[in-house]
Amino acid sequence: MNPLNILARLAMAVALLGLSMPADAQAPAAPATGATQSSPQAPKTIGKPQPPQIVPSMIVLNARGAKLEGQKLTLEGISPNAIIFADRPVRSAGHALTAHLLEEWSSTAADSFAKTAPNATVSVFSKTKAGVVDAVVVLKSPKLEGDRLTFDVDVLEGNLAGGDGAASVFMDIVNLPIARRTSHKGAWYAGAP
């Protein structure tokens, strides 16, 4: 490629990225008549701030594996974050820290998991059967130790016999806050409805 074309493309890229020339080569722009120059520390608010909305949301936990022994579900290699998504009409999705989700079991809110434990389907890949085994459970009393998460459970149906691969836990609805382009506890939703 011609060296002039390379320089022209580089100059275009710099212009598009909004990079400025050194300060001694460019004079600062004067504020428009009647306008004041704001301090760099002053917060800028565009539009009217809106409080977070509470949105019914589904949760998916992922792990390297799962075992169901009696009334105990153990998830090994639990992901540090969970997938959360809201159904119509919100249609929003994002991630939450697994540790923060577990706080739902200690909350005193009327709609918390402490008051009404969630149903969940636990699906585990079976290498030998080249398929998936499932169990439907009620999740209670979570305990997170490192990357091992255990629940006391009531087994409603199914079992995980033969499940020796990756696991996913699909949990029913919890009411979580969602805010436009902000995050709750550092991780709730990534986007806005």
Sine and cosine of phi, psi and omega as CSV:
sin_phi,cos_phi,sin_psi,cos_psi,sin_omega,cos_omega
0.00,0.00,0.60,-0.80,0.00,-1.00
-0.88,0.47,0.73,-0.68,0.00,-1.00
-0.84,0.55,-0.54,0.84,0.04,-1.00
-0.92,0.38,-0.61,0.79,0.05,-1.00
-0.90,0.43,-0.64,0.77,0.02,-1.00
-0.88,0.47,-0.72,0.69,0.02,-1.00
-0.90,0.44,-0.63,0.77,0.01,-1.00
-0.91,0.42,-0.67,0.74,0.01,-1.00
-0.92,0.39,-0.62,0.79,0.04,-1.00
-0.90,0.43,-0.68,0.73,0.03,-1.00
-0.89,0.46,-0.64,0.77,0.02,-1.00
-0.90,0.43,-0.68,0.74,0.00,-1.00
-0.89,0.45,-0.67,0.74,0.02,-1.00
-0.89,0.46,-0.68,0.73,0.01,-1.00
-0.90,0.43,-0.68,0.73,-0.01,-1.00
-0.92,0.39,-0.57,0.82,0.01,-1.00
-0.98,0.21,-0.16,0.99,0.05,-1.00
0.98,0.21,0.36,0.93,0.03,-1.00
-0.97,0.26,0.65,-0.76,-0.03,-1.00
-0.98,-0.19,0.29,-0.96,0.05,-1.00
-0.98,0.20,0.23,-0.97,0.03,-1.00
-0.81,0.58,0.47,-0.88,-0.10,-0.99
-0.85,0.53,-0.56,0.83,-0.04,-1.00
-0.97,0.25,-0.19,0.98,0.00,-1.00
-0.99,-0.15,-0.10,0.99,-0.09,-1.00
-0.63,-0.78,0.76,-0.65,0.03,-1.00
-1.00,0.09,0.59,-0.81,0.03,-1.00
-0.91,0.41,0.55,-0.83,0.01,-1.00
-0.96,0.26,0.64,-0.77,0.03,-1.00
-0.99,0.16,0.59,-0.81,0.04,-1.00
-0.91,0.42,0.48,-0.88,0.02,-1.00
-0.90,0.43,0.39,-0.92,-0.01,-1.00
-0.84,0.54,0.75,-0.66,0.02,-1.00
0.99,0.10,-0.15,0.99,-0.01,-1.00
-0.99,-0.10,0.44,-0.90,0.07,-1.00
-0.91,-0.42,0.53,-0.85,0.03,-1.00
-0.99,0.13,0.79,-0.62,-0.06,-1.00
-1.00,0.05,0.43,-0.90,0.04,-1.00
-0.94,0.34,0.59,-0.81,0.01,-1.00
-0.90,0.44,-0.37,0.93,0.00,-1.00
-1.00,0.08,-0.25,0.97,-0.07,-1.00
-0.94,0.33,0.79,-0.62,0.02,-1.00
-0.94,0.34,0.58,-0.81,0.02,-1.00
-0.96,-0.29,0.76,-0.65,0.06,-1.00
-0.90,-0.44,0.83,-0.56,0.03,-1.00
-0.93,-0.37,0.86,-0.52,-0.04,-1.00
0.98,0.22,-0.13,-0.99,-0.02,-1.00
-0.99,-0.16,0.84,-0.55,0.03,-1.00
-0.86,0.51,0.63,-0.77,0.00,-1.00
-0.89,-0.46,0.66,-0.75,0.04,-1.00
-0.94,0.35,0.44,-0.90,0.03,-1.00
-0.88,0.48,0.55,-0.83,0.08,-1.00
-0.99,-0.11,0.49,-0.87,0.11,-0.99
-1.00,-0.08,0.83,-0.56,-0.10,-0.99
-0.79,-0.61,0.79,-0.62,0.10,-1.00
-0.87,0.49,0.78,-0.62,-0.11,-0.99
-0.70,-0.72,0.57,-0.82,0.08,-1.00
-1.00,-0.07,0.42,-0.91,-0.08,-1.00
-0.76,-0.65,0.64,-0.77,0.11,-0.99
-0.80,-0.60,0.85,-0.52,0.10,-0.99
-0.98,-0.21,0.64,-0.76,0.03,-1.00
-0.86,-0.51,0.58,-0.81,-0.01,-1.00
-0.54,-0.84,0.29,-0.96,0.06,-1.00
-0.93,0.38,-0.48,0.88,-0.02,-1.00
-0.20,-0.98,0.22,-0.97,0.01,-1.00
-0.56,-0.83,0.58,-0.82,0.08,-1.00
-0.75,-0.67,0.66,-0.75,0.06,-1.00
-0.88,-0.48,0.95,-0.32,-0.03,-1.00
-0.84,-0.54,0.96,-0.30,-0.04,-1.00
0.89,0.46,-0.87,-0.50,-0.02,-1.00
-0.97,-0.24,0.45,0.89,-0.04,-1.00
-0.77,-0.63,0.81,-0.58,0.10,-0.99
-0.96,-0.29,0.80,-0.60,0.03,-1.00
-0.87,-0.49,0.82,-0.57,0.07,-1.00
-0.96,-0.29,0.90,-0.43,0.02,-1.00
-1.00,-0.07,0.65,-0.76,0.03,-1.00
0.92,0.40,0.67,0.74,-0.02,-1.00
-0.90,0.44,0.67,-0.74,0.04,-1.00
-0.92,0.40,0.61,-0.79,0.00,-1.00
-0.94,0.35,-0.24,0.97,0.07,-1.00
-0.73,-0.69,0.40,-0.92,-0.03,-1.00
-0.91,-0.41,0.39,-0.92,0.09,-1.00
-1.00,-0.02,0.72,-0.69,0.03,-1.00
-0.79,-0.62,0.69,-0.73,0.04,-1.00
-0.57,-0.82,0.55,-0.84,0.02,-1.00
-0.95,-0.32,0.64,-0.77,-0.01,-1.00
-0.98,0.21,-0.10,-1.00,0.05,-1.00
-0.83,0.56,0.54,-0.84,0.00,1.00
-1.00,0.01,-0.08,1.00,-0.07,-1.00
-0.94,0.35,-0.75,0.66,0.03,-1.00
0.80,0.60,0.77,0.64,0.00,-1.00
-0.90,-0.43,0.45,-0.89,0.00,-1.00
-0.55,-0.84,0.36,-0.93,0.03,-1.00
0.02,-1.00,-0.42,-0.91,-0.06,-1.00
-0.74,-0.67,0.45,-0.89,0.10,-1.00
-0.70,-0.71,0.54,-0.84,0.08,-1.00
-0.91,0.42,0.73,-0.68,0.00,-1.00
-0.83,0.56,-0.68,0.73,-0.01,-1.00
-0.86,0.51,-0.60,0.80,0.02,-1.00
-0.95,0.32,-0.60,0.80,0.04,-1.00
-0.88,0.47,-0.60,0.80,-0.04,-1.00
-0.91,0.42,-0.31,0.95,0.06,-1.00
-0.91,0.42,-0.34,0.94,0.04,-1.00
-0.87,0.49,-0.43,0.90,0.00,-1.00
-0.99,0.15,-0.18,0.98,0.03,-1.00
-0.91,-0.42,0.02,1.00,0.00,-1.00
-0.95,0.30,0.49,-0.87,0.05,-1.00
-0.99,-0.13,0.05,1.00,0.00,-1.00
-0.89,0.45,0.53,-0.85,-0.06,-1.00
-0.88,0.48,-0.50,0.86,-0.05,-1.00
-0.97,-0.24,0.36,0.93,-0.03,-1.00
-0.99,0.14,0.24,-0.97,0.06,-1.00
-0.94,0.34,-0.33,0.94,0.07,-1.00
-0.93,0.37,-0.57,0.82,0.00,-1.00
-0.99,0.15,-0.69,0.72,0.01,-1.00
-0.71,-0.71,0.96,-0.27,-0.03,-1.00
-0.90,0.44,0.61,-0.80,-0.06,-1.00
-0.99,0.16,0.49,-0.87,0.21,-0.98
-0.99,0.17,0.44,-0.90,0.06,-1.00
-0.44,-0.90,0.52,-0.86,0.19,-0.98
-0.96,-0.28,0.81,-0.59,0.04,-1.00
-0.98,-0.22,0.87,-0.50,0.01,-1.00
-0.90,-0.44,0.79,-0.62,-0.03,-1.00
-0.78,-0.63,0.74,-0.67,0.06,-1.00
-0.92,0.39,0.60,-0.80,0.06,-1.00
-0.90,-0.44,0.93,-0.37,-0.03,-1.00
-0.91,0.41,-0.63,0.78,-0.06,-1.00
-0.95,0.31,-0.61,0.79,0.00,-1.00
-1.00,0.03,-0.12,0.99,-0.08,-1.00
0.78,0.63,0.70,0.71,-0.01,-1.00
-0.47,-0.88,-0.46,-0.89,-0.05,-1.00
-0.74,-0.67,0.64,-0.77,0.16,-0.99
-0.94,-0.34,0.55,-0.83,-0.09,-1.00
-0.74,-0.67,0.48,-0.88,0.17,-0.99
-0.63,-0.78,0.62,-0.79,0.08,-1.00
-0.97,-0.26,0.80,-0.60,-0.11,-0.99
-0.68,-0.74,0.25,-0.97,0.21,-0.98
-0.96,-0.29,0.82,-0.57,-0.09,-1.00
-1.00,-0.04,0.82,-0.57,0.00,-1.00
-0.70,-0.71,0.41,-0.91,0.16,-0.99
0.72,0.69,0.91,0.41,0.02,-1.00
-0.94,0.34,0.50,-0.86,0.06,-1.00
-0.63,-0.78,0.88,-0.47,-0.02,-1.00
-0.97,-0.26,0.85,-0.53,0.07,-1.00
-0.76,-0.65,0.97,-0.26,-0.07,-1.00
0.90,0.43,-0.85,-0.53,0.03,-1.00
-0.96,-0.29,0.40,0.92,0.07,-1.00
-0.92,-0.38,0.83,-0.56,0.02,-1.00
-0.87,-0.49,0.81,-0.59,0.03,-1.00
-0.88,-0.48,0.53,-0.85,0.08,-1.00
-0.77,-0.64,0.56,-0.83,0.33,-0.95
-0.98,0.17,0.64,-0.77,-0.06,-1.00
-0.69,-0.73,0.42,-0.91,0.29,-0.96
-0.96,-0.28,0.85,-0.52,0.00,-1.00
-1.00,0.09,0.86,-0.51,0.00,-1.00
-1.00,0.00,-0.60,0.80,0.08,-1.00
-0.19,-0.98,0.36,-0.93,0.07,-1.00
0.99,0.17,0.01,-1.00,0.08,-1.00
-0.40,-0.91,0.14,-0.99,-0.04,-1.00
-0.94,-0.33,0.33,0.94,0.00,-1.00
-0.85,0.53,0.77,-0.63,-0.02,-1.00
1.00,0.05,-0.09,1.00,0.03,-1.00
-0.99,0.16,0.95,-0.32,-0.06,-1.00
-0.79,-0.62,0.33,0.94,-0.01,-1.00
-0.83,-0.56,-0.37,-0.93,-0.01,-1.00
-0.89,0.46,0.48,-0.88,-0.07,-1.00
-0.77,-0.64,0.51,-0.86,0.14,-0.99
-0.74,-0.67,0.62,-0.79,0.04,-1.00
-0.89,-0.46,0.88,-0.47,-0.02,-1.00
-0.98,-0.22,0.94,-0.33,-0.11,-0.99
-0.98,-0.20,0.50,-0.87,0.00,-1.00
-0.96,0.26,-0.14,-0.99,-0.23,-0.97
-0.93,0.36,0.65,-0.76,0.20,-0.98
-0.75,-0.66,0.52,-0.85,0.04,-1.00
-1.00,0.01,0.92,-0.40,-0.02,-1.00
-0.87,-0.49,0.50,-0.87,0.06,-1.00
-0.96,0.27,0.58,-0.81,0.10,-0.99
-0.71,-0.71,0.72,-0.69,0.00,-1.00
-0.75,-0.67,0.54,-0.84,-0.01,-1.00
-0.90,0.43,0.85,-0.53,0.10,-0.99
0.77,0.64,0.49,0.87,0.12,-0.99
-0.76,-0.66,0.09,-1.00,0.02,-1.00
-0.75,-0.66,0.50,-0.87,0.02,-1.00
-0.98,-0.22,0.81,-0.59,-0.02,-1.00
0.84,0.54,0.47,0.88,0.10,-1.00
0.99,0.13,0.03,1.00,-0.09,-1.00
-0.43,-0.90,-0.08,1.00,-0.17,-0.99
-0.83,0.56,-0.97,-0.25,-0.13,-0.99
-1.00,-0.04,0.62,-0.78,-0.02,-1.00
-1.00,0.10,-0.46,0.89,-0.10,-1.00
-0.81,-0.59,-0.10,-1.00,0.00,-1.00
-0.90,-0.43,0.43,-0.90,0.03,-1.00
-0.91,0.40,0.00,0.00,0.00,0.00
